[in-house]
Amino acid sequence: MKYAFLLYHLLFFSGSTICFSQSELSIYFDKNSNSLRLNEMKKLEDFREILRSSSVTIDSVQAFCDKDGTVQYNDTLAYSRVQSVMTFLDTNISNYSIKIIGERYIDPQNYLESDWRKVTIHFSKIESEIIEIKKNEYVSAFDTLTISTVKGSKTDPIVIQIEFVPGEDQFYNQQSLEELDRLFQFLKNNENIHSFIRGHVCCGSDYDLSHRRAYKVYEYLMKRGISPKRLEYKGFSNSIPLKSPEITDQDRQLNRRVDVIFHVL
């Protein structure tokens, strides 16, 4: 299927459509860091989808730094930021023109430190068509769940639609945070509901990771004010698969999950 491509600068979380208006995309970093922020990972995720559609090509990449540190330190940091970006995009850094600007050319009259901690990707369209990348739209179980659904007995396990950074217990994208907020709102509005949070993994036994991921959800809810008396968590490793044997990526996706069982206190 062909789409027309509209070069709109990435409008992040401004609506149901994510697009690009200019032929550049800037990814921002924390001070003295080359680690990608969660929201910047989401921007790169969307751009990677555009790249894989073969509708744009990267022309060049520029790396900037603020004025903190020596010129040599900032050049090294700027290059490591490029590596972080291109690794996430799953593309070879040597394929593109890389310009390390570091702290050079900073206008002292219009200098805002946070604006200079970035990597800017310059790209151009390949086809004269318009492509629109829509946010993943999903229906959360917590949008329609009510206390009457629980009816004093335990519910079936409800999968929390969250994703984690591979091999870690860190939430991967904004959708995960939105889903957790829905879960929080449900518990906040129904104070006599108890939650049993269960962590699961795919691809072999890993009780520690399943435990840490279940705890991460528990911690999120507790920090937002849900009483720990209403929360329970446990990691089950790969002992309760939804799909067995695991053959496809979809099978593995189904099995690596965090779900929750509710009952009335």
C-alpha positions, 0 to 999 in steps of 0.5 A: 500500500502506498501513502503520501508522505507529509514532512511534519516535525514530530508532534509528540502526544499532540493528538492521535496522529504523529507526523513530521513537518520539517526534514529534521528530528531532534532528540534531547538528552539529560545533562552529561548523559548519553542515555535516551529519555523515555519520551525520546525513545518513543519519538525514535520508535515512530521515526524508525517505523518511517525509515523501515517504510523506505519513504525517507532517507537520513542525509546527515546527523549533527550532535550538540552539547551544552557548555559544561565540560571541556571541548574534548569531553563534549565532543566525546559525549556528543558522539556517544549520543549519536551512537545511542540514537543510531543504535536505537534506530538499528542502523549503522552509524558509518552509513551517514554523515556525522558532524560533531558540533559539540558546544561550537557555534552557540549563540550567547544571546540565545543560549538555553542549555537544555536546547543544546543537549541533542542529536539532530537527524536531517532526512529527506523524502524518497516518494512524493506521497503522504504518509501518516503514522498514527499512534497505537490506539488501544482499548484498555480493560480498565476503561470499562471495568467496574466494581460490579464486574468483580462482584465479590469474587476474583476476576480472571487475570487482566493483562496490563498493557505495558512494555518494558525495556528488554531484559529490564524492569523499566517501562518502555513507552508512553502507552505503558504509563497511560495504561498504568494511570488507567489502573491507578484511576480504577483503584482510586475510584474503587477503594474496596478493591484488592489487586494481585499483580503477577509478573511473567516472562517468556523464553526461559526461567527468570523469576528475578525479572518477573518479580522485579517487573511485578514490583515495578507496577506495585511501586508505581501504584503505591507511590501514587497513593494506593495503600500497600494493604490493597496490593500484592505482587509476585513473579511467576517466571514462565510457569503460567504461559498463555501460549505453549510452546513458544514458536513465534514472536507473537507467542513470546509477546503473549507470555511476557506480561504483567497481569492483575487479579482483582477481588473485593476486600 
